[in-house]
Amino acid sequence: MEMESLIAGRYQIVNTLAQGGFGETFLARDTHMPSQRLIVIKRLKPINSNHRVSADVIEDLFRKEAQVLEDLGQHCTEIPTLYAYFVDNDRFYLVQEYIEGKSLADCGILNASQCFDVLSSLLKTLQYIHSKKIIHRDIKPENIIIRSRDNKPVLIDFGAVKEAMGTVALSSGSMVSSVIVGTRGFMPPEQSTGRTIYSSDLFALGLTMIYSLTGKYPIEFSMNSLNGQLEWTEWVSNIDPLLQKVLDKATKIDLSQRYTTAEQMYQDLY
């Protein structure tokens, strides 16, 4: 199939950045701007849309989530700006600022002081997001871009929009999402049962920073069979004890032992 040259008669696809169960992400040019600036387009499709949920309901949920992204991007420079959203042919599109830089997955191993910088910046961003009652749901090295122009970590790819795409109606009349958004290995146990809380983001952030210190994904560590803690410290030479303490607490399997807020975690760092 020939890839359509223009989306919505305006955005010219340069290449595909990602493909997954929820849809595709493209890098594209905005041909309506004098600068022909690069932008990111996400194309999502409703999953199992035959479950007694009308297209209008999905569209409404999509609009609400797009509104949230617009609001977040306008008030926080570490979240991409939303330029547009539209529905075309039962496909749902988000047009977002393209963040030039490298994802944490491509940055190689960071030292303790780089980790401190990235972590404190992201905790400030999460404090803001959580204060708006939003949970990111899919924090992982691939979803954090270290922006070239100022080396600040930018958080991309919020999960709620995808979650909306999986909405089904229960026989009781309740609307719930039938999909779990999140990435195996980075996702805490409560999230895999569909009960995501603010602390779930902190858990994923902790594991993401452990990745940055070790270059290893959570699945590559052995696990303590008594408490489920990952045994990662042996992969870091002369580890910073404060950083270790904070990351260990953030990634406890037992919810009651974890940080409940980004603010708390930030305080402990300092």
C-alpha positions as CSV (number, residue, x, y, z in Angstrom):
1,M,0.0,0.0,0.0
2,E,1.3,3.4,-1.0
3,M,1.7,5.5,2.2
4,E,-0.5,8.5,1.8
5,S,1.7,11.5,1.1
6,L,-0.4,14.1,3.1
7,I,-2.4,13.5,6.2
8,A,-5.4,15.9,6.3
9,G,-4.1,17.5,3.2
10,R,-1.5,19.2,5.3
11,Y,1.1,17.0,7.1
12,Q,3.7,15.3,5.0
13,I,5.0,12.1,6.5
14,V,8.8,12.0,6.7
15,N,9.1,8.6,8.5
16,T,7.4,6.3,11.0
17,L,8.7,6.7,14.5
18,A,6.8,3.9,16.2
19,Q,4.1,1.3,15.6
20,G,2.1,-0.6,18.2
21,G,-1.2,-2.1,19.1
22,F,-2.7,1.4,19.5
23,G,-1.6,2.9,16.2
24,E,1.3,4.6,14.7
25,T,3.5,7.6,15.3
26,F,5.0,9.6,12.4
27,L,7.5,12.3,12.0
28,A,6.0,14.8,9.6
29,R,6.3,18.2,8.1
30,D,3.6,20.9,8.5
31,T,3.3,22.1,4.9
32,H,1.0,24.9,6.0
33,M,3.7,26.6,8.0
34,P,6.3,28.8,6.3
35,S,9.1,27.0,8.2
36,Q,7.7,23.6,7.1
37,R,8.4,22.7,10.7
38,L,8.7,19.1,11.8
39,I,6.0,17.8,14.0
40,V,4.9,14.4,15.5
41,I,1.6,12.9,14.5
42,K,0.0,10.1,16.4
43,R,-2.7,8.1,14.7
44,L,-4.8,6.0,17.0
45,K,-7.6,3.6,16.4
46,P,-10.4,2.5,18.7
47,I,-9.7,-1.1,20.0
48,N,-12.6,-3.5,20.0
49,S,-15.0,-0.7,19.2
50,N,-17.9,-3.2,18.8
51,H,-18.5,-3.2,22.6
52,R,-21.7,-1.2,22.7
53,V,-19.7,2.0,22.6
54,S,-20.7,4.5,19.9
55,A,-18.1,6.3,17.8
56,D,-19.4,9.5,19.4
57,V,-18.5,8.3,22.9
58,I,-15.0,7.5,21.8
59,E,-14.7,10.8,20.0
60,D,-15.8,12.6,23.1
61,L,-13.3,10.8,25.3
62,F,-10.6,11.6,22.7
63,R,-11.5,15.3,22.8
64,K,-11.3,15.3,26.6
65,E,-7.9,13.7,26.6
66,A,-6.6,16.0,23.9
67,Q,-7.8,18.9,26.0
68,V,-5.8,17.6,28.9
69,L,-2.7,17.4,26.7
70,E,-3.2,20.9,25.4
71,D,-3.5,22.2,28.9
72,L,-0.4,20.4,30.2
73,G,1.7,21.4,27.2
74,Q,0.8,25.0,27.6
75,H,1.8,25.2,31.2
76,C,4.9,23.0,31.3
77,T,7.9,23.3,29.0
78,E,8.9,19.7,29.7
79,I,5.7,18.3,28.0
80,P,5.3,18.6,24.2
81,T,2.9,21.2,23.0
82,L,-0.3,20.0,21.3
83,Y,-0.9,21.8,18.0
84,A,-4.0,20.0,16.8
85,Y,-6.3,17.0,17.1
86,F,-8.8,15.7,14.6
87,V,-10.8,12.6,13.6
88,D,-10.7,11.4,10.1
89,N,-12.1,8.1,8.8
90,D,-12.5,6.6,12.3
91,R,-8.9,7.3,13.0
92,F,-7.9,9.7,15.7
93,Y,-5.0,12.1,15.2
94,L,-2.9,14.1,17.6
95,V,-0.4,16.7,16.2
96,Q,2.4,17.5,18.6
97,E,5.6,19.4,19.0
98,Y,8.6,17.4,17.8
99,I,11.2,17.3,20.6
100,E,14.7,17.2,19.1
101,G,17.0,15.0,21.2
102,K,17.7,11.5,22.3
103,S,15.6,9.2,24.4
104,L,17.0,7.9,27.6
105,A,17.0,4.5,25.9
106,D,19.6,5.9,23.5
107,C,21.7,8.0,25.9
108,G,23.8,5.2,27.3
109,I,24.7,4.9,30.9
110,L,24.4,8.1,33.0
111,N,26.5,8.9,36.1
112,A,25.0,9.7,39.5
113,S,25.0,13.5,39.0
114,Q,23.4,13.3,35.6
115,C,20.8,10.9,37.1
116,F,20.1,13.4,39.9
117,D,19.5,16.2,37.4
118,V,17.2,14.1,35.2
119,L,15.3,12.7,38.2
120,S,14.8,16.0,39.9
121,S,13.6,17.6,36.7
122,L,11.1,14.8,36.0
123,L,9.9,14.8,39.6
124,K,9.0,18.5,39.2
125,T,7.2,17.7,36.0
126,L,5.3,14.8,37.7
127,Q,4.4,17.0,40.6
128,Y,2.7,19.3,38.1
129,I,1.0,16.6,36.2
130,H,-0.3,14.8,39.3
131,S,-1.5,18.2,40.7
132,K,-3.8,18.2,37.6
133,K,-5.0,14.7,38.6
134,I,-3.3,13.2,35.5
135,I,-1.2,9.9,35.7
136,H,1.2,9.4,32.8
137,R,0.9,5.5,33.0
138,D,3.8,4.7,30.7
139,I,7.1,6.1,32.0
140,K,10.1,4.3,30.5
141,P,13.4,5.2,28.9
142,E,11.8,5.5,25.4
143,N,9.3,8.0,26.6
144,I,11.8,10.5,28.1
145,I,13.6,12.7,25.5
146,I,16.7,14.6,26.6
147,R,16.1,17.8,24.6
148,S,19.1,18.8,22.6
149,R,18.8,22.6,23.1
150,D,18.8,22.6,27.0
151,N,19.4,19.0,28.1
152,K,16.1,18.9,29.9
153,P,14.1,15.7,30.1
154,V,10.8,15.9,28.3
155,L,8.0,13.4,29.0
156,I,6.2,12.2,25.9
157,D,3.4,9.7,25.1
158,F,0.8,10.0,27.8
159,G,-1.2,6.8,28.3
160,A,-4.7,8.1,28.9
161,V,-5.4,8.8,25.2
162,K,-4.7,5.2,24.4
163,E,-6.7,4.1,27.3
164,A,-9.7,6.0,26.0
165,M,-9.4,4.1,22.7
166,G,-10.1,0.9,24.6
167,T,-13.3,2.0,26.3
168,V,-16.1,-0.5,26.6
169,A,-19.6,-0.4,28.1
170,L,-20.3,-2.9,30.9
171,S,-23.7,-4.5,31.2
172,S,-24.2,-2.3,34.3
173,G,-23.8,0.8,32.1
174,S,-20.4,1.7,33.4
175,M,-17.8,2.8,30.9
176,V,-14.3,1.4,31.5
177,S,-11.2,0.9,29.5
178,S,-10.5,-2.7,28.5
179,V,-6.9,-2.0,27.9
180,I,-3.9,-1.8,30.2
181,V,-1.5,0.9,29.1
182,G,2.0,0.5,30.4
183,T,5.1,-1.4,29.6
184,R,6.0,-4.8,31.0
185,G,8.9,-4.6,33.4
186,F,8.3,-0.9,34.2
187,M,4.7,-1.2,35.3
188,P,4.0,-1.8,39.0
189,P,1.7,-4.7,40.1
190,E,-1.4,-2.5,40.8
191,Q,-1.3,-1.1,37.3
192,S,-1.5,-4.5,35.7
193,T,-4.9,-4.9,37.4
194,G,-6.1,-1.6,36.0
195,R,-5.7,0.4,39.3
196,T,-3.2,3.0,38.5
197,I,-2.3,5.6,41.1
198,Y,0.2,8.5,41.3
199,S,2.7,6.2,43.0
200,S,2.6,4.0,39.9
201,D,4.4,6.7,37.9
202,L,7.0,7.0,40.6
203,F,7.6,3.3,40.5
204,A,8.1,3.4,36.7
205,L,10.3,6.5,37.0
206,G,12.5,4.7,39.6
207,L,13.0,1.7,37.3
208,T,13.7,4.1,34.4
209,M,16.5,5.8,36.4
210,I,17.9,2.3,37.4
211,Y,18.0,1.6,33.7
212,S,20.0,4.8,33.1
213,L,22.5,3.9,35.8
214,T,23.0,0.3,34.7
215,G,22.0,0.1,31.0
216,K,19.8,-2.8,31.9
217,Y,16.0,-3.3,31.6
218,P,14.2,-4.5,34.8
219,I,13.6,-7.9,33.3
220,E,17.4,-8.4,33.2
221,F,17.9,-8.3,36.9
222,S,17.5,-11.1,39.4
223,M,14.8,-10.6,42.0
224,N,14.8,-11.0,45.7
225,S,12.5,-13.9,46.3
226,L,11.3,-12.6,49.6
227,N,10.2,-9.1,48.8
228,G,10.3,-8.9,45.0
229,Q,13.0,-6.2,45.0
230,L,15.2,-6.1,41.9
231,E,18.9,-6.7,42.7
232,W,20.4,-4.0,40.6
233,T,23.1,-2.3,42.7
234,E,25.8,-4.8,41.9
235,W,25.7,-3.4,38.3
236,V,26.7,0.1,39.4
237,S,30.3,0.8,40.6
238,N,30.6,3.1,43.7
239,I,26.9,3.8,43.8
240,D,25.6,7.0,45.4
241,P,23.9,5.8,48.7
242,L,21.2,8.5,48.6
243,L,20.3,7.8,45.0
244,Q,20.2,4.0,45.8
245,K,17.9,4.6,48.9
246,V,15.5,6.8,46.9
247,L,15.3,4.5,43.9
248,D,14.8,1.4,46.1
249,K,12.0,3.0,48.0
250,A,10.3,4.2,44.8
251,T,10.3,0.7,43.3
252,K,9.0,-1.3,46.3
253,I,6.5,-3.9,45.3
254,D,4.5,-3.3,48.4
255,L,2.5,-0.1,47.8
256,S,2.5,1.0,51.5
257,Q,6.3,1.2,51.5
258,R,6.6,3.4,48.4
259,Y,6.6,7.1,47.9
260,T,3.0,8.4,47.6
261,T,3.9,11.7,45.9
262,A,6.5,13.1,43.7
263,E,7.0,15.9,46.3
264,Q,8.0,13.3,48.9
265,M,10.5,11.6,46.6
266,Y,11.9,15.0,45.6
267,Q,12.3,16.0,49.3
268,D,14.2,12.7,49.9
269,L,16.6,13.4,47.1
270,Y,17.6,16.7,48.8
